[in-house]
Amino acid sequence: IIAREFGRKIAFEDLHSFDLKVSCKLTDSEYEQFFELLHEPAEILNYNPIDGAVDVLTALSDQGFDIAIVTGRPTSAYEVSIQWLAKHKVPYTSFTMVNKYHREKMDTQLAISMEELAQNQFSLAIEDSEKMARFVSEKMDTPVALFDRPWNRRSKLNGNVKRFDAWKQIQQEPNEIG
């Protein structure tokens, strides 16, 4: 989207901030346009799952684990997110939207607050955001598998967070987490 709409090529390895406005050097108006495009139904339905994710989630589901999908996407993307999960046959027990970023346009009937999220219990969280990994590991006392990404490599992790490179690695090393 950045290349198509703004004529900039940003290498994945150059995304050093979870804030894409910062990583992609976008102005406020460019970021607003990018954010809207990023969450358009046609765009979302074109996204591919991360390699190995569906297989690992299916295996965990088959083993009896409940799969809770928790996302900070805007609530306007609720329906298309459910469609995307169905399209890619992603198993899940629950789907929750959280107002992680204090967005004004979030539908409070669909999204819960971070405080409400903290009242949940999970046996494991899989994250790529340092901020959320910290929140879940510290506030919720939940082990976190943190995907190694350029934007979280400088993170100082606590003992409840372990870094992983791929979904298959998480599946192969379940005792390494937490």
N, C-alpha and C positions, 0 to 999 in steps of 0.2 A: 504494500500500500504506500509506503514511504517513497519508494522508487517511482511507482506509477503516478502518484499524485503530486509529489514535490521534487521529482527528478534527482533524488539523493539515494545513493547506494550506501547502506550501513551494514557492515559485516556483523554477523551474530557476535563474534568475539569482541566487537567494539561497544556492545551494550553493557556499559559498566555501571549503570544505574537502573533500578527497577522502574524508576520514573522515566517513561519513554519520551516525555517532553525534553528531559535533560539529555538522555542518551542519543536522541535523534536530532538534538539542537533545533527544536521547533519553537516558533513564536507562539504566543497565546492563541492567536486565531488559527494557526496551522494545527496546533494540538487539538483544539476544539473540533476542527474539521476531521482530523485523523481519528479522534475518539469516536465521533459519530459514524464514520465509515467502518471502523473496526468492529462495530456492533450492529451493523446492518445485517438483516437476515441472510441475504445472498452471500455476504462475505463469510459469516459464521458457518453456513452450510458447506462452504468450500474448504474450510480448515480440515486438515487431516489429523487423526490422533497421533500422539507421540509414539514412535516405534516401541512396540512391546506392551504398551499400556493396556489395551483391551485384553490381550492374552493373559496378562498377570491379574488384572481385575476379575476376569472370568474364572481363573484358577482359584483365586481367593474366595470368590462367591461360591464356587463348587465345593470348597472346603467348609462352607457354612459361615463365612464371615459376612457381616452386614457391610455394605459399601455405601458410605455417606458422601455424596458429592456436595462440597461446600465451595461457593464461588463468590467473588467480589464483583462480578459483572453487574452492570446496571439492570434494574428490574425490567426495563423495556426489552431486554433480551431473554426474558424467562421462557416464553413459548418456543422460540427458535433454539434455545439451549436444550430443551426437552426433545425437540425434533432431531437435533444433532446427536444426542445420546442414543436415540432410537435408530437413526440412520447407520450409526457405527456399532450398534449392538453392544453398547457399554452397559454392563450390569450395574444396577444400583438399587439400594433399598430406600434411600431418601435423597432429596435434592433441596438444598438450602441456599438462599441468597443472603449475603451478609453485607451490611453497609460498612465495609472495611475502610472506605476512603471518605466517609462523611459527605457523600454526594447529595446535593439538594433535591434532585429529581427522582430519588429512590422512593418507590411505593412502599410505605411502611406496612401495608397489608401483606406484601410478599417478602420483604427483607427484614431480617432481624439485626439487632445491634451487636457490637462486639461483646458487650456485657451479657447479652442473651446467649451468644455462642459459648462464652466461658462456662455456662451452666451445663453444657453437654459433656459427655464422657466418651472418649474414643480410645481404642487400644493402640492406634497408630495414625499419624497424620503424614501425608506426603505433600511436600511443599517445594516451591522454588523461590519464595519471598523470604528474605532474612527476617523482616519485621514480623511476618505471620509465624514463621518457625519459632521465633523467640516468644511470641505471645502464647502459642499453643503449648510449647514446652514449659514455659515458666508459669503462666496463669492457669493453665489447664492440667499441668503435670502429665502431659502426653508425650510419649516418644515421637520424634519427627525424623523422617527420611527426607533430607534436603537434597534436591537435585542440584548438582554442581553446575552453576551457570556463571557467566562473566559478572553479572550484577551482584552475586553473593559471595564471590571468592575471597574478598577481603574480610568477611565476617569472622568475628571471634565467636565460636559456638560453645554452648554449654554441653555438659555431659549427656543431656537428654536429646541431642541432635547429632545425627550421623550423616555424613555426606555420601551421596551415591551418584554414579554416572549414568545409570540406565535402569529401566523398569525391571529387566531380567535380573540385574544385580540385587535388587530389593527382594525379589522372589527367591533367589538362591542363598541369600544371607539373612533370613528372618531373625535369627538369634543375635545378629549384630546390632539390632536397633533397640534402643531403650535400655 
